[in-house]
Amino acid sequence: MSAEASNKPWFSRYVHNAGLFREHYLLGAWADRARLDARAHLDGVDAELQKLLDQWSEKREIFISVDAAPTAKPFQGLRPDTRPRKSPSESEVEQQWIRWVLEHTFDYALVNNQQLAGLTGLDDEAVKAKASQDRPDFTVFPDKAREQNARDRLEAAKVKSALSLQAFCQDALFMLDAKKVDKGTEDNADVDQVLRYLRRAGKTWGVLTNGLSWRLMSVDAMDKVHHLRFDLVLLLEDARRDGVTDDIRDALRLFFLLFGKQAVAGEYLDELARESAAANRKVREVLQENARKAVDLIAQGFWRHPANAGFFTASGGAAVAKPTQNKLDELRELSLVFLYRLLFVMKAEAQNLLPMDENGVPTAFARDYSTRAILGTVAKLSDHERKNSAHGFKELKDLFAFIDKGEGHPYFVPAYNGGLFDDDRHAALAGLRLAGDVIHELLTTLLYPDELKGKPVPYGDLDVRDLGDTYE
C-alpha cells in the first residue's frame, strides 16, 4: 500500500489497483475535487447508496451466508464472517444483481450474449458446441437510443454474418463478463476471455465480475494481469453493519467514477491511463538520473571513509593517492550492488513485501528499519554527528542481513534467497563502510528527489522492468 493510500483507509479496503493506473497519480487525481466536479456530478451519493443497499438487502441471502466464526482468510471481496453460496447460477448472478446495478445505478442499456450469435468476429463453431462460450455476457451501451441503433444495424443486415462485431459495438462503452459468486475474478482463463472479447469488438475497457468484486481491465494495459478491482459488496456489507460514513461515500463516488458513464463516455478512464503513464515516465526519468547520482555518492563515500583504506592500498600495503583503474572498476560494481539492494528494499517496502503495514497500522519493521525510518533517524543528527558516525549505515547493514537470512519477532522479515544480500557472495562489499552523512544524502536522493518537490518516489507503481532499466 502506498503512503498516499495509507492516508485513505477506504481506498486500500475497497480498491485494489494492480498496475492498471499509477496509484500515486490515481490518488492525486481523486484528491483534485475541482477537476472531478467538472467531469462528473458526485452529489446525491446518499440516495444512490440507499438504492444499492435496499436491493442488496433484498438479494443478499441468495448470494452469501453469514457464519458465526470469522474465517482467517476471507473470500475475495467479503468480510471474514461471510462466505459466497455455491448454489446461485451464473445466470442468477447476472439477472438478479449485476444487471440491476448496471441498469438502475448507472442507467446503462444492455445487450446480452444470446443476441450476439451470428456476428462475424465470433467463433460460431464454439457457440454451436456450447451456448455463449465465446460471447460476452453483456455489451454495455450508454443509453437506449444507442442500443437501439446497434439493434437496427443488426436487423438491417440481410444476413447477420454481414455485420461485424466491431460494427455492432461501435457505440458500446465496454464489455462485461459475469461469473458465479463463489468464483473470484483472478482466473487467467476468464481474464483472457474478456481481453479476447475486447480485441474482437475493438473496445478498450472491459469488466469481469462475480457481483461481489468488479475487475476493471484494459486491452491496452502493458500486462494482462494489470487491473483495478473494486469490492462493491464489501462496501455494502460495511455500510449495513457500521452505518454510512464519509469513507463509504468517498469509496462509492470512486466506484461511480470508474464504472459509470463518465468512465468511458466521458473518457475519464482514457484520461487517467494517459496521464498516469506520463506521470510514470517522469518518475522513471527522475529515478534514473538520481540513481546515477546515488552510484557516485556511494563510490565517493567508500573512497573517503577511513575504515576502507585497506581496500585501496597498493600491493605492498602503501597508501595510494589515486585508485588503479581495476580498483575503480571494482568500486563501481560494488556501488551498483549497494544501489540495487536499496532499490530492491524500496520496491519491496512499497508493495508491503517487507512488512510495512498491517491493517492500516505501521509495523515494528516500518518504525525501526524501513528506509524512511533510517532516513528519519539520521536526519535528526547534527552535521558533525552524521559525518563522524555509523548511524544509518549500521541499520542498513542489519536490514540487508534480515532480508538475506530472515528475521522473526518483532520484525517478521521473510528471507530472500536470490544472493543479492549475501555477504559471502559479495565479500568485498561486506568489508566497506559509509558515513552517516553519505547515508542521509543517499536515502534523500532515492526517496525524495528534488525533482518531485518533496513527494516520495512511488516505488510501488514502478515495474521490476523499470528498476532493471535504472540499474542498467
GUFI-210235 format. One record per residue (C-alpha): x, y, z; residue in three letters. Coordinates in nm, 2 decimals, always signed. Layout:
! residues N
{{X,Y,Z},ALA};
...
This chain:
! residues 472
{{+0.00,+0.00,+0.00},MET};
{{+0.14,+0.34,-0.09},SER};
{{+0.19,+0.62,+0.16},ALA};
{{-0.10,+0.81,-0.01},GLU};
{{-0.33,+0.51,+0.02},ALA};
{{-0.24,+0.47,+0.39},SER};
{{-0.39,+0.81,+0.44},ASN};
{{-0.72,+0.69,+0.29},LYS};
{{-0.81,+0.36,+0.46},PRO};
{{-1.12,+0.32,+0.25},TRP};
{{-0.90,+0.31,-0.06},PHE};
{{-0.69,+0.01,+0.05},SER};
{{-1.00,-0.17,+0.18},ARG};
{{-1.22,-0.14,-0.12},TYR};
{{-0.99,-0.06,-0.41},VAL};
{{-0.71,-0.29,-0.53},HIS};
{{-0.52,-0.12,-0.81},ASN};
{{-0.29,-0.38,-0.96},ALA};
{{-0.09,-0.17,-1.21},GLY};
{{-0.38,-0.05,-1.42},LEU};
{{-0.32,+0.31,-1.32},PHE};
{{-0.02,+0.45,-1.13},ARG};
{{-0.15,+0.46,-0.78},GLU};
{{+0.01,+0.79,-0.67},HIS};
{{-0.14,+0.96,-0.98},TYR};
{{-0.48,+0.80,-0.92},LEU};
{{-0.50,+0.92,-0.57},LEU};
{{-0.38,+1.26,-0.67},GLY};
{{-0.65,+1.28,-0.94},ALA};
{{-0.91,+1.17,-0.68},TRP};
{{-0.80,+1.45,-0.44},ALA};
{{-0.85,+1.71,-0.71},ASP};
{{-1.22,+1.77,-0.64},ARG};
{{-1.25,+2.08,-0.85},ALA};
{{-1.14,+1.87,-1.15},ARG};
{{-1.38,+1.59,-1.06},LEU};
{{-1.67,+1.82,-1.02},ASP};
{{-1.61,+1.94,-1.37},ALA};
{{-1.61,+1.58,-1.50},ARG};
{{-1.89,+1.43,-1.31},ALA};
{{-2.17,+1.52,-1.07},HIS};
{{-2.08,+1.34,-0.75},LEU};
{{-2.37,+1.48,-0.54},ASP};
{{-2.66,+1.26,-0.45},GLY};
{{-2.44,+0.97,-0.34},VAL};
{{-2.66,+0.90,-0.03},ASP};
{{-2.97,+0.84,-0.24},ALA};
{{-2.77,+0.61,-0.48},GLU};
{{-2.62,+0.43,-0.19},LEU};
{{-2.96,+0.37,-0.03},GLN};
{{-3.09,+0.22,-0.36},LYS};
{{-2.80,-0.02,-0.37},LEU};
{{-2.84,-0.11,+0.00},LEU};
{{-3.21,-0.18,-0.04},ASP};
{{-3.15,-0.40,-0.34},GLN};
{{-2.86,-0.58,-0.19},TRP};
{{-3.05,-0.64,+0.14},SER};
{{-3.33,-0.80,-0.06},GLU};
{{-3.10,-1.03,-0.25},LYS};
{{-2.80,-1.09,-0.02},ARG};
{{-2.93,-1.42,+0.13},GLU};
{{-2.94,-1.57,-0.23},ILE};
{{-2.57,-1.50,-0.27},PHE};
{{-2.39,-1.50,+0.07},ILE};
{{-2.42,-1.67,+0.40},SER};
{{-2.31,-1.54,+0.74},VAL};
{{-2.10,-1.75,+0.97},ASP};
{{-2.07,-1.71,+1.35},ALA};
{{-1.70,-1.79,+1.34},ALA};
{{-1.50,-1.55,+1.11},PRO};
{{-1.25,-1.72,+0.87},THR};
{{-0.88,-1.64,+0.89},ALA};
{{-0.87,-1.60,+0.51},LYS};
{{-1.18,-1.41,+0.39},PRO};
{{-1.31,-1.48,+0.04},PHE};
{{-1.21,-1.21,-0.20},GLN};
{{-1.45,-0.91,-0.16},GLY};
{{-1.62,-1.03,+0.15},LEU};
{{-1.60,-0.97,+0.53},ARG};
{{-1.44,-1.25,+0.74},PRO};
{{-1.78,-1.36,+0.87},ASP};
{{-1.94,-1.41,+0.53},THR};
{{-1.90,-1.66,+0.25},ARG};
{{-2.04,-1.69,-0.10},PRO};
{{-2.31,-1.95,-0.16},ARG};
{{-2.24,-2.22,-0.42},LYS};
{{-2.60,-2.26,-0.53},SER};
{{-2.67,-1.94,-0.74},PRO};
{{-2.60,-2.00,-1.11},SER};
{{-2.41,-1.75,-1.32},GLU};
{{-2.74,-1.65,-1.48},SER};
{{-2.89,-1.57,-1.14},GLU};
{{-2.60,-1.35,-1.05},VAL};
{{-2.63,-1.17,-1.39},GLU};
{{-3.00,-1.12,-1.38},GLN};
{{-3.07,-1.06,-1.01},GLN};
{{-2.77,-0.84,-0.92},TRP};
{{-2.53,-0.74,-1.19},ILE};
{{-2.79,-0.63,-1.44},ARG};
{{-2.97,-0.44,-1.17},TRP};
{{-2.65,-0.25,-1.08},VAL};
{{-2.58,-0.17,-1.44},LEU};
{{-2.94,-0.06,-1.53},GLU};
{{-3.05,+0.11,-1.20},HIS};
{{-2.73,+0.26,-1.07},THR};
{{-2.57,+0.36,-1.39},PHE};
{{-2.87,+0.37,-1.63},ASP};
{{-2.69,+0.16,-1.89},TYR};
{{-2.86,-0.02,-2.17},ALA};
{{-2.76,-0.38,-2.22},LEU};
{{-2.74,-0.64,-2.49},VAL};
{{-2.70,-1.00,-2.36},ASN};
{{-2.49,-1.27,-2.52},ASN};
{{-2.78,-1.46,-2.68},GLN};
{{-2.84,-1.16,-2.90},GLN};
{{-2.49,-1.16,-3.05},LEU};
{{-2.50,-1.50,-3.21},ALA};
{{-2.40,-1.50,-3.57},GLY};
{{-2.20,-1.18,-3.58},LEU};
{{-1.87,-1.20,-3.76},THR};
{{-1.57,-1.19,-3.53},GLY};
{{-1.72,-1.46,-3.31},LEU};
{{-1.63,-1.82,-3.30},ASP};
{{-1.96,-1.97,-3.44},ASP};
{{-1.84,-2.33,-3.40},GLU};
{{-1.77,-2.27,-3.03},ALA};
{{-2.11,-2.12,-3.00},VAL};
{{-2.27,-2.42,-3.15},LYS};
{{-2.08,-2.65,-2.92},ALA};
{{-2.15,-2.46,-2.61},LYS};
{{-2.40,-2.17,-2.59},ALA};
{{-2.25,-1.83,-2.53},SER};
{{-1.90,-1.98,-2.48},GLN};
{{-1.73,-1.70,-2.68},ASP};
{{-1.97,-1.41,-2.63},ARG};
{{-1.96,-1.15,-2.36},PRO};
{{-2.25,-1.17,-2.11},ASP};
{{-2.33,-0.80,-2.16},PHE};
{{-2.24,-0.54,-2.42},THR};
{{-2.30,-0.21,-2.24},VAL};
{{-2.44,+0.09,-2.42},PHE};
{{-2.47,+0.44,-2.27},PRO};
{{-2.84,+0.47,-2.34},ASP};
{{-3.14,+0.30,-2.50},LYS};
{{-3.11,+0.51,-2.82},ALA};
{{-2.76,+0.38,-2.90},ARG};
{{-2.85,+0.03,-2.80},GLU};
{{-3.15,+0.05,-3.04},GLN};
{{-2.92,+0.19,-3.32},ASN};
{{-2.70,-0.12,-3.28},ALA};
{{-3.00,-0.35,-3.29},ARG};
{{-3.13,-0.16,-3.60},ASP};
{{-2.79,-0.22,-3.77},ARG};
{{-2.82,-0.59,-3.69},LEU};
{{-3.17,-0.61,-3.83},GLU};
{{-3.07,-0.41,-4.14},ALA};
{{-2.82,-0.67,-4.23},ALA};
{{-2.99,-0.92,-4.46},LYS};
{{-2.77,-1.19,-4.32},VAL};
{{-2.64,-1.15,-3.96},LYS};
{{-2.29,-1.25,-4.06},SER};
{{-2.28,-0.94,-4.29},ALA};
{{-2.25,-0.73,-3.97},LEU};
{{-1.92,-0.75,-3.78},SER};
{{-1.90,-0.75,-3.40},LEU};
{{-1.70,-0.42,-3.42},GLN};
{{-1.97,-0.26,-3.63},ALA};
{{-2.24,-0.37,-3.39},PHE};
{{-2.04,-0.24,-3.09},CYS};
{{-1.93,+0.09,-3.23},GLN};
{{-2.15,+0.29,-2.98},ASP};
{{-2.09,+0.05,-2.69},ALA};
{{-1.89,+0.16,-2.39},LEU};
{{-1.75,-0.17,-2.27},PHE};
{{-1.79,-0.54,-2.25},MET};
{{-1.88,-0.72,-1.92},LEU};
{{-1.85,-1.09,-1.83},ASP};
{{-2.01,-1.24,-1.52},ALA};
{{-1.91,-1.53,-1.31},LYS};
{{-2.07,-1.72,-1.02},LYS};
{{-2.03,-1.55,-0.68},VAL};
{{-1.82,-1.83,-0.54},ASP};
{{-1.57,-1.78,-0.82},LYS};
{{-1.32,-1.49,-0.79},GLY};
{{-1.20,-1.26,-1.07},THR};
{{-0.84,-1.38,-1.08},GLU};
{{-0.87,-1.68,-1.31},ASP};
{{-0.64,-1.64,-1.61},ASN};
{{-0.88,-1.81,-1.85},ALA};
{{-1.15,-1.56,-1.75},ASP};
{{-0.92,-1.27,-1.79},VAL};
{{-0.80,-1.39,-2.13},ASP};
{{-1.17,-1.44,-2.24},GLN};
{{-1.26,-1.07,-2.16},VAL};
{{-0.95,-0.94,-2.34},LEU};
{{-1.04,-1.16,-2.64},ARG};
{{-1.39,-1.00,-2.64},TYR};
{{-1.24,-0.65,-2.63},LEU};
{{-1.00,-0.71,-2.92},ARG};
{{-1.27,-0.86,-3.14},ARG};
{{-1.51,-0.58,-3.06},ALA};
{{-1.25,-0.30,-3.10},GLY};
{{-1.31,-0.18,-2.74},LYS};
{{-1.06,-0.07,-2.48},THR};
{{-1.23,-0.13,-2.15},TRP};
{{-1.39,-0.44,-2.00},GLY};
{{-1.52,-0.56,-1.67},VAL};
{{-1.51,-0.91,-1.51},LEU};
{{-1.73,-0.95,-1.21},THR};
{{-1.89,-1.21,-0.98},ASN};
{{-2.12,-0.94,-0.84},GLY};
{{-1.90,-0.91,-0.53},LEU};
{{-1.58,-0.77,-0.69},SER};
{{-1.57,-0.57,-1.01},TRP};
{{-1.25,-0.60,-1.21},ARG};
{{-1.18,-0.32,-1.45},LEU};
{{-0.95,-0.42,-1.74},MET};
{{-0.79,-0.25,-2.04},SER};
{{-0.69,-0.41,-2.37},VAL};
{{-0.41,-0.15,-2.38},ASP};
{{-0.26,-0.25,-2.04},ALA};
{{+0.11,-0.34,-2.05},MET};
{{+0.04,-0.67,-1.89},ASP};
{{-0.29,-0.87,-1.89},LYS};
{{-0.26,-0.90,-1.51},VAL};
{{-0.29,-0.53,-1.47},HIS};
{{-0.63,-0.43,-1.34},HIS};
{{-0.83,-0.24,-1.08},LEU};
{{-1.07,-0.43,-0.86},ARG};
{{-1.34,-0.27,-0.66},PHE};
{{-1.51,-0.47,-0.38},ASP};
{{-1.86,-0.33,-0.40},LEU};
{{-2.04,-0.59,-0.18},VAL};
{{-1.77,-0.55,+0.09},LEU};
{{-1.86,-0.18,+0.10},LEU};
{{-2.23,-0.25,+0.12},LEU};
{{-2.18,-0.50,+0.40},GLU};
{{-1.97,-0.25,+0.59},ASP};
{{-2.24,+0.01,+0.54},ALA};
{{-2.51,-0.23,+0.67},ARG};
{{-2.31,-0.32,+0.97},ARG};
{{-2.14,+0.01,+1.07},ASP};
{{-2.36,+0.27,+0.90},GLY};
{{-2.29,+0.52,+0.62},VAL};
{{-1.96,+0.71,+0.68},THR};
{{-1.78,+0.97,+0.48},ASP};
{{-1.53,+0.69,+0.38},ASP};
{{-1.82,+0.48,+0.25},ILE};
{{-1.94,+0.78,+0.05},ARG};
{{-1.60,+0.86,-0.09},ASP};
{{-1.54,+0.50,-0.19},ALA};
{{-1.88,+0.48,-0.37},LEU};
{{-1.81,+0.81,-0.55},ARG};
{{-1.49,+0.65,-0.69},LEU};
{{-1.69,+0.34,-0.79},PHE};
{{-1.93,+0.56,-0.98},PHE};
{{-1.65,+0.75,-1.15},LEU};
{{-1.46,+0.44,-1.26},LEU};
{{-1.75,+0.22,-1.37},PHE};
{{-2.02,+0.48,-1.45},GLY};
{{-2.08,+0.67,-1.78},LYS};
{{-1.81,+0.93,-1.71},GLN};
{{-1.56,+0.65,-1.71},ALA};
{{-1.58,+0.57,-2.08},VAL};
{{-1.84,+0.80,-2.24},ALA};
{{-1.67,+1.09,-2.06},GLY};
{{-1.32,+0.95,-2.14},GLU};
{{-1.22,+0.97,-1.78},TYR};
{{-1.05,+0.62,-1.79},LEU};
{{-0.86,+0.71,-2.11},ASP};
{{-0.75,+1.03,-1.94},GLU};
{{-0.64,+0.85,-1.62},LEU};
{{-0.45,+0.59,-1.83},ALA};
{{-0.28,+0.86,-2.05},ARG};
{{-0.19,+1.09,-1.77},GLU};
{{-0.08,+0.82,-1.52},SER};
{{+0.15,+0.68,-1.79},ALA};
{{+0.30,+1.02,-1.85},ALA};
{{+0.35,+1.07,-1.48},ALA};
{{+0.52,+0.73,-1.45},ASN};
{{+0.76,+0.82,-1.74},ARG};
{{+0.86,+1.13,-1.55},LYS};
{{+0.92,+0.93,-1.23},VAL};
{{+1.13,+0.68,-1.43},ARG};
{{+1.34,+0.96,-1.58},GLU};
{{+1.39,+1.12,-1.23},VAL};
{{+1.48,+0.79,-1.07},LEU};
{{+1.73,+0.70,-1.35},GLN};
{{+1.90,+1.04,-1.31},GLU};
{{+1.91,+1.02,-0.94},ASN};
{{+2.03,+0.66,-0.95},ALA};
{{+2.34,+0.78,-1.13},ARG};
{{+2.39,+1.04,-0.86},LYS};
{{+2.34,+0.77,-0.60},ALA};
{{+2.61,+0.55,-0.75},VAL};
{{+2.85,+0.84,-0.74},ASP};
{{+2.76,+0.92,-0.38},LEU};
{{+2.82,+0.55,-0.28},ILE};
{{+3.16,+0.53,-0.46},ALA};
{{+3.28,+0.86,-0.33},GLN};
{{+3.16,+0.76,+0.02},GLY};
{{+3.35,+0.43,+0.01},PHE};
{{+3.66,+0.62,-0.11},TRP};
{{+3.65,+0.88,+0.16},ARG};
{{+3.58,+0.66,+0.46},HIS};
{{+3.90,+0.60,+0.66},PRO};
{{+3.79,+0.24,+0.75},ALA};
{{+3.80,+0.15,+0.38},ASN};
{{+4.17,+0.24,+0.34},ALA};
{{+4.28,-0.12,+0.32},GLY};
{{+4.06,-0.18,+0.01},PHE};
{{+4.25,+0.08,-0.18},PHE};
{{+4.61,+0.02,-0.07},THR};
{{+4.88,-0.09,-0.32},ALA};
{{+5.00,-0.45,-0.32},SER};
{{+5.28,-0.36,-0.08},GLY};
{{+5.04,-0.21,+0.17},GLY};
{{+5.12,+0.15,+0.09},ALA};
{{+4.85,+0.41,+0.08},ALA};
{{+4.76,+0.54,-0.27},VAL};
{{+4.66,+0.89,-0.38},ALA};
{{+4.45,+0.76,-0.66},LYS};
{{+4.30,+0.41,-0.71},PRO};
{{+4.41,+0.20,-1.00},THR};
{{+4.16,+0.15,-1.29},GLN};
{{+4.10,-0.20,-1.18},ASN};
{{+4.01,-0.08,-0.83},LYS};
{{+3.78,+0.19,-0.98},LEU};
{{+3.60,-0.07,-1.19},ASP};
{{+3.56,-0.29,-0.88},GLU};
{{+3.44,+0.00,-0.68},LEU};
{{+3.18,+0.09,-0.94},ARG};
{{+3.05,-0.27,-0.94},GLU};
{{+3.03,-0.28,-0.56},LEU};
{{+2.85,+0.06,-0.56},SER};
{{+2.60,-0.07,-0.81},LEU};
{{+2.53,-0.38,-0.60},VAL};
{{+2.47,-0.15,-0.29},PHE};
{{+2.24,+0.07,-0.50},LEU};
{{+2.04,-0.23,-0.63},TYR};
{{+2.00,-0.35,-0.27},ARG};
{{+1.84,-0.02,-0.18},LEU};
{{+1.61,-0.02,-0.49},LEU};
{{+1.50,-0.37,-0.41},PHE};
{{+1.42,-0.27,-0.05},VAL};
{{+1.23,+0.04,-0.15},MET};
{{+1.02,-0.16,-0.40},LYS};
{{+0.95,-0.44,-0.15},ALA};
{{+0.85,-0.18,+0.11},GLU};
{{+0.61,-0.01,-0.13},ALA};
{{+0.44,-0.34,-0.21},GLN};
{{+0.43,-0.45,+0.16},ASN};
{{+0.65,-0.75,+0.07},LEU};
{{+0.86,-0.62,+0.36},LEU};
{{+0.61,-0.58,+0.64},PRO};
{{+0.53,-0.21,+0.64},MET};
{{+0.16,-0.21,+0.72},ASP};
{{-0.09,-0.43,+0.90},GLU};
{{-0.45,-0.33,+0.87},ASN};
{{-0.36,+0.04,+0.83},GLY};
{{-0.11,+0.04,+1.12},VAL};
{{+0.27,+0.08,+1.07},PRO};
{{+0.46,-0.23,+1.18},THR};
{{+0.76,-0.25,+1.41},ALA};
{{+0.97,-0.30,+1.10},PHE};
{{+0.83,+0.02,+0.94},ALA};
{{+0.90,+0.22,+1.25},ARG};
{{+1.26,+0.08,+1.31},ASP};
{{+1.42,-0.05,+0.99},TYR};
{{+1.24,+0.08,+0.69},SER};
{{+1.44,+0.31,+0.47},THR};
{{+1.23,+0.60,+0.56},ARG};
{{+1.27,+0.52,+0.93},ALA};
{{+1.65,+0.51,+0.89},ILE};
{{+1.65,+0.84,+0.70},LEU};
{{+1.44,+0.99,+0.98},GLY};
{{+1.69,+0.87,+1.24},THR};
{{+1.99,+1.01,+1.06},VAL};
{{+1.81,+1.34,+0.97},ALA};
{{+1.78,+1.41,+1.35},LYS};
{{+2.16,+1.41,+1.40},LEU};
{{+2.37,+1.72,+1.37},SER};
{{+2.60,+1.76,+1.07},ASP};
{{+2.90,+1.67,+1.28},HIS};
{{+2.73,+1.36,+1.42},GLU};
{{+2.63,+1.24,+1.08},ARG};
{{+2.98,+1.29,+0.93},LYS};
{{+3.15,+1.10,+1.22},ASN};
{{+2.92,+0.82,+1.30},SER};
{{+2.80,+0.49,+1.15},ALA};
{{+2.43,+0.58,+1.21},HIS};
{{+2.22,+0.48,+0.92},GLY};
{{+2.49,+0.25,+0.77},PHE};
{{+2.46,+0.01,+1.06},LYS};
{{+2.09,+0.00,+1.03},GLU};
{{+2.11,-0.07,+0.66},LEU};
{{+2.36,-0.35,+0.72},LYS};
{{+2.11,-0.50,+0.97},ASP};
{{+1.83,-0.46,+0.72},LEU};
{{+2.03,-0.63,+0.45},PHE};
{{+2.11,-0.92,+0.69},ALA};
{{+1.74,-0.95,+0.78},PHE};
{{+1.65,-0.99,+0.41},ILE};
{{+1.93,-1.24,+0.35},ASP};
{{+1.86,-1.47,+0.65},LYS};
{{+1.51,-1.37,+0.75},GLY};
{{+1.42,-1.22,+1.09},GLU};
{{+1.15,-1.32,+1.33},GLY};
{{+0.98,-1.14,+1.62},HIS};
{{+0.92,-0.84,+1.62},PRO};
{{+1.01,-0.76,+1.26},TYR};
{{+0.89,-1.07,+1.07},PHE};
{{+1.11,-1.02,+0.76},VAL};
{{+1.10,-1.31,+0.51},PRO};
{{+1.43,-1.44,+0.38},ALA};
{{+1.52,-1.36,+0.02},TYR};
{{+1.75,-1.63,-0.13},ASN};
{{+1.85,-1.46,-0.45},GLY};
{{+2.20,-1.38,-0.34},GLY};
{{+2.18,-1.00,-0.38},LEU};
{{+2.21,-0.96,+0.00},PHE};
{{+2.46,-1.25,+0.06},ASP};
{{+2.78,-1.12,+0.22},ASP};
{{+2.97,-1.43,+0.13},ASP};
{{+2.89,-1.37,-0.23},ARG};
{{+2.98,-1.00,-0.20},HIS};
{{+3.27,-1.03,+0.05},ALA};
{{+3.45,-0.72,-0.07},ALA};
{{+3.13,-0.51,-0.02},LEU};
{{+3.08,-0.66,+0.33},ALA};
{{+3.41,-0.51,+0.44},GLY};
{{+3.33,-0.15,+0.32},LEU};
{{+3.17,+0.13,+0.53},ARG};
{{+2.98,+0.45,+0.47},LEU};
{{+2.95,+0.75,+0.70},ALA};
{{+2.61,+0.88,+0.82},GLY};
{{+2.62,+1.19,+0.61},ASP};
{{+2.65,+0.98,+0.30},VAL};
{{+2.36,+0.76,+0.40},ILE};
{{+2.15,+1.08,+0.47},HIS};
{{+2.22,+1.22,+0.12},GLU};
{{+2.18,+0.88,-0.05},LEU};
{{+1.84,+0.80,+0.10},LEU};
{{+1.72,+1.15,+0.04},THR};
{{+1.82,+1.13,-0.32},THR};
{{+1.64,+0.80,-0.38},LEU};
{{+1.33,+0.86,-0.16},LEU};
{{+1.27,+1.23,-0.20},TYR};
{{+1.45,+1.37,-0.51},PRO};
{{+1.44,+1.74,-0.57},ASP};
{{+1.26,+1.70,-0.90},GLU};
{{+0.95,+1.56,-0.73},LEU};
{{+0.93,+1.87,-0.50},LYS};
{{+0.91,+1.68,-0.16},GLY};
{{+0.69,+1.40,-0.28},LYS};
{{+0.83,+1.04,-0.24},PRO};
{{+0.92,+0.83,-0.53},VAL};
{{+0.62,+0.59,-0.58},PRO};
{{+0.82,+0.27,-0.60},TYR};
{{+0.50,+0.07,-0.58},GLY};
{{+0.40,+0.20,-0.92},ASP};
{{+0.73,+0.11,-1.09},LEU};
{{+0.76,-0.22,-1.26},ASP};
{{+1.05,-0.45,-1.20},VAL};
{{+1.15,-0.37,-1.56},ARG};
{{+1.17,+0.00,-1.46},ASP};
{{+1.42,-0.09,-1.18},LEU};
{{+1.61,-0.31,-1.42},GLY};
{{+1.64,-0.03,-1.67},ASP};
{{+1.75,+0.20,-1.40},THR};
{{+2.02,-0.05,-1.29},TYR};
{{+2.14,-0.09,-1.65},GLU};
